[in-house]
């Protein structure tokens, strides 16, 4: 069994955007990628997208008696709130951002083990399909109607979800070897190691690779796989 390192046990930081007011639900329904009419008791994953469908934040949206809460990584809180406020016109809705103690994942290692992206992956300015089919299925509703960024996401999904950049899970003996391999193919872009923790056997993490790299054979000791 692997021995935890400081990075394994380091707590992640989270914030919540509290949407309140009579228009809170209708406003967020037109902004978030998830269908807010079918939220379960534990909420659901959702995305805040730019108009060109780039992912600006991923978080959990959940019901509250007086509105909705959107829990996001603290590093993405200001970006998410700013993007939402950009479209907050003549709506009876307020958006308050505050820090909270806990979120969907406790540590970076827990997040990596779940093959789930965090701020370091989101900040590479990728579209939803770059994060894999399971990510899209968990965060995007294609039946709810229009939301900001929906047109391009829907068009790409209908055309087979082929994107040049892919978020991948990685393993290797050290960060440098992994990073160099992820950068070894494709044009200059967002590729490279994005998050990593050290275990007894080496390093595990997430990174971004060009799709041409995934058809090749990695060097000895390096494992690269697409997210499911």
N, C-alpha and C positions, 0 to 999 in steps of 0.2 A: 504494500500500500504506500502511496506517495505521502511524503511528509509535507505539511503545509508550509509555505513561506509567508513573509509579511504581506506580499501581494495577494496571496490566496485569501487572507483573512481581512484585508483592508476593506472597510465598509464603503459602499457607494453612497453618493449624495443625491437626494431627490428634492424636487419642488412640486407644488401643486398650483395649477391655475384654477381658481374658483370662479365659475360662471354662474352669475345670479341675475334674476330678473325674469319678467314674464316672457321675454323673447329668448331666454338663454338656450333652450332646447332647439328652437327653430333656427337660431343663428348658427349654433355649432353643427347642426345637421347639414348645413350648407357649406361647412368649412372642413370638417373632419372626414376621413375616408371610411369610417365605420358607420353602420346604420344604428342610430341612437334609439330607434323604435323597437329594437330587438335585443337590448342589453340584458344580460343575465344578472343575477344577484351579485356576482363578483365583478361585474363590468367586463370590458373587452379591450384588446389592443386596438390602437388606431394611429393614424399618421396625420401630421400637419405638413401639407405639401405647399411648395411654391406653385405659382400658376403654370410653370413649365414642367411640373410633376416631380421636381427634385424633392427628396425627403429632407425636411428641415428639423423634424422631431418625431420620435416614436414614444408612445406612452399608453397608460391605461386610463380609460374614461369610465366613470362610474356614477351611479345615481346618488343624489342627495335630496333631502326633503325640499330644499329651496333652490335646487338647480342641479348642476353637474360639476364634478371635479375631473380635471385632467392632470394625472400624475406623470411627470417627465423627469429625465435626468437633470440635475441642477445646472449642469453646463449648457443645457439647451433651453432652459426656462425663459430667458430674456428673448431669445430668437423666436420661440413659439408664441409668446405673448405679443411681441411686436408684429408678427405676421397676422395673428388673429385680429389685433386692433386695427390693422390696415383696412379691413373690410367691415369694421363695426360702425356702420352708418345708419343713423336713425333707428337703432334697435334698442329696446328696453332691456339691456344686458350690460352687466359690469364684469370685468375680468381682473381679478386680483391675484397676484403672484406672491407666494410665500414659501419658505423652506419648511420641510417636514423631516421627520426622523427616519422613516422607513419607506421603501418602495418595493416594486416587484422582485428585485434581486438584492441580496444582501451584500455580496462581494463580487469583485471582478472575476474571480475564478468560477463562481456560480453562474455568472452570465456567460462566460466563455464555454463552460461545460454544456450549457443549454443551447449553444450555437446561436445566440441572440445578440444582435448588434447593440453597441452602446454609443456614447458621444464620439469616440474616435473613429468609428465607422461611418456614422451619420454625417460627420463633418467633411467627408470626402465628396459630398454633393452628388450622390447617386440617385437613380430612380428606383421605385420599389422592386422591380423585377431583378435588379442586381443582387438583392438579398435572398433570392431563392423563392421557389413556389410556396413552401410552407409559410414563409413570412408574408407573402401577398395574401394567401388564404386567411391568415390570422388577422390581418389589419385592414383589408379593403373589401368593401361591399360593392358588387357590380350590379346590384338590383335596387339600391336605395334612391337612385336619381342623381342629380348633379351635385357636385362639390368641387371646390377649387382644386385644379389639377386633374380632375376626373377624365377629361376628354383624351388626353395623351396616354394616361394609364390604361384606359379602356381600349384604345386603339392598339397599343403595344400588346396587350393581353390577347386580343383577337388575332394578332399576326404571329403568335407563337412565342412571345416573350423573349425574343432574341436580343440580348444586350451585349455590348463589347466588354463591360467591366463586371466582374463577379466577386462578391464577398465569399471568402473561402475559410475553412477551418484548416489549421496548420499544426504540424508537430516537427520538432527538430532538436538538434543538440544545443543551438544557441540562436539568439535573435538575429545576429548579423548574417549567418548562413541563410536563414529563412528569408530575410528581407532581400538579400541579393538575388535569390532565386525568383521571388515574386516580381522583381523588376527586370528580369532577364528577357522578357518577350513583350511585344506590343509597343505601340507608340508611347511617347512620354505622356503620363497621365497620373491618375490617383493611386496607382498600384504601390504595394509595399505592405509590410507588417504594420498593423494598426493597434492591436492589443495583445498582450502576452503575460503569462505567469510562468514561473519556474517550478518544475516538479523534479523529483529524484531522477527521473528518466530523461530530463531535458526541459524543453519549452513547449507549451501548448498555447495556441492563440487564434486570432482571427486576422485576416488580411484581405487585400484587394489584388486580384490578378486579371490580366487580359485573357479573354476566352481562348486565345491561341496557346496559352501556357498549359491549359488543362488537358490538351491532347498529347502532351509530351511526357517524358519520363523524368521525375525529379531526381536529384542527386541522392546518393546513398545516405540514409538517415533522415531524409526529409519526406514528410507525408503531407499532401495537399488534397483536399476534397471539397466539392461544392456543398453548400448548405442544402438540405433536403427541402 
